[in-house]
Amino acid sequence: MAKLKYLVIHCTATPEGREVSSADI
C-alpha cells in the first residue's frame, strides 16, 4: 500500500504522471 501512496504523491507533483497514475489505479 505504501507504494501506491508514494505513486499518488508523485502523481500530484507531476501533471503528466497524474494521468498515468489514474489509469494505473
C-alpha distance matrix in Angstrom:
0.0 3.8 5.3 5.2 6.4 8.7 9.9 10.8 12.6 14.3 15.2 17.0 18.9 20.0 21.7 22.1 18.5 17.7 19.4 17.7 14.2 15.6 17.0 14.0 11.9
3.8 0.0 3.8 5.4 5.1 6.2 8.6 9.9 10.6 12.2 14.0 15.5 16.9 18.4 20.6 21.3 17.7 17.2 19.6 17.9 14.5 16.4 18.2 15.3 13.8
5.3 3.8 0.0 3.8 5.5 5.1 6.2 8.7 10.0 10.4 12.1 14.4 15.5 16.3 18.6 18.6 14.9 15.0 17.1 14.9 11.9 14.4 15.7 12.5 11.8
5.2 5.4 3.8 0.0 3.8 5.4 5.0 6.2 8.7 9.8 10.2 12.4 14.4 15.0 16.6 16.9 13.3 12.6 14.5 12.8 9.3 11.1 12.8 10.0 8.5
6.4 5.1 5.5 3.8 0.0 3.8 5.3 5.1 6.3 8.6 9.6 10.8 12.7 14.3 16.1 17.2 13.9 12.8 15.4 14.4 10.8 12.5 15.0 12.8 11.0
8.7 6.2 5.1 5.4 3.8 0.0 3.8 5.4 5.1 6.1 8.4 10.0 10.8 12.4 14.9 15.7 12.4 12.2 15.2 13.9 10.8 13.4 15.7 13.3 12.6
9.9 8.6 6.2 5.0 5.3 3.8 0.0 3.8 5.5 5.0 5.9 8.6 9.9 10.3 12.4 12.7 9.1 9.1 11.7 10.1 7.1 10.0 12.1 9.9 9.8
10.8 9.9 8.7 6.2 5.1 5.4 3.8 0.0 3.8 5.4 4.9 6.3 8.8 9.8 11.1 12.4 9.3 7.8 10.7 10.4 7.0 8.7 11.7 10.5 9.4
12.6 10.6 10.0 8.7 6.3 5.1 5.5 3.8 0.0 3.8 5.3 5.2 6.6 8.9 11.1 12.9 10.4 9.4 12.9 12.9 10.0 12.0 15.1 14.0 13.2
14.3 12.2 10.4 9.8 8.6 6.1 5.0 5.4 3.8 0.0 3.8 5.4 5.2 6.4 9.3 10.5 7.7 8.1 11.6 11.1 9.1 11.9 14.4 13.3 13.5
15.2 14.0 12.1 10.2 9.6 8.4 5.9 4.9 5.3 3.8 0.0 3.8 5.3 5.0 6.6 7.8 5.2 4.4 8.0 8.2 6.3 8.7 11.4 11.1 11.4
17.0 15.5 14.4 12.4 10.8 10.0 8.6 6.3 5.2 5.4 3.8 0.0 3.8 5.5 6.5 9.3 8.0 6.3 10.0 11.3 9.4 10.7 14.0 14.2 13.9
18.9 16.9 15.5 14.4 12.7 10.8 9.9 8.8 6.6 5.2 5.3 3.8 0.0 3.8 6.5 9.1 8.3 8.2 11.8 12.7 11.6 13.6 16.4 16.4 16.7
20.0 18.4 16.3 15.0 14.3 12.4 10.3 9.8 8.9 6.4 5.0 5.5 3.8 0.0 3.8 5.4 5.2 6.1 9.2 10.0 10.0 12.1 14.4 14.7 15.8
21.7 20.6 18.6 16.6 16.1 14.9 12.4 11.1 11.1 9.3 6.6 6.5 6.5 3.8 0.0 3.8 5.5 5.0 7.2 9.3 9.9 10.9 13.2 14.4 15.5
22.1 21.3 18.6 16.9 17.2 15.7 12.7 12.4 12.9 10.5 7.8 9.3 9.1 5.4 3.8 0.0 3.8 5.3 6.0 7.2 9.1 10.6 11.8 13.0 14.9
18.5 17.7 14.9 13.3 13.9 12.4 9.1 9.3 10.4 7.7 5.2 8.0 8.3 5.2 5.5 3.8 0.0 3.8 5.4 5.0 6.0 8.5 9.9 10.2 12.1
17.7 17.2 15.0 12.6 12.8 12.2 9.1 7.8 9.4 8.1 4.4 6.3 8.2 6.1 5.0 5.3 3.8 0.0 3.8 5.4 5.0 6.1 8.6 9.6 10.5
19.4 19.6 17.1 14.5 15.4 15.2 11.7 10.7 12.9 11.6 8.0 10.0 11.8 9.2 7.2 6.0 5.4 3.8 0.0 3.8 5.4 5.1 6.3 8.5 10.0
17.7 17.9 14.9 12.8 14.4 13.9 10.1 10.4 12.9 11.1 8.2 11.3 12.7 10.0 9.3 7.2 5.0 5.4 3.8 0.0 3.8 5.5 5.2 6.0 8.6
14.2 14.5 11.9 9.3 10.8 10.8 7.1 7.0 10.0 9.1 6.3 9.4 11.6 10.0 9.9 9.1 6.0 5.0 5.4 3.8 0.0 3.8 5.4 4.9 6.0
15.6 16.4 14.4 11.1 12.5 13.4 10.0 8.7 12.0 11.9 8.7 10.7 13.6 12.1 10.9 10.6 8.5 6.1 5.1 5.5 3.8 0.0 3.8 5.4 5.3
17.0 18.2 15.7 12.8 15.0 15.7 12.1 11.7 15.1 14.4 11.4 14.0 16.4 14.4 13.2 11.8 9.9 8.6 6.3 5.2 5.4 3.8 0.0 3.8 5.5
14.0 15.3 12.5 10.0 12.8 13.3 9.9 10.5 14.0 13.3 11.1 14.2 16.4 14.7 14.4 13.0 10.2 9.6 8.5 6.0 4.9 5.4 3.8 0.0 3.8
11.9 13.8 11.8 8.5 11.0 12.6 9.8 9.4 13.2 13.5 11.4 13.9 16.7 15.8 15.5 14.9 12.1 10.5 10.0 8.6 6.0 5.3 5.5 3.8 0.0
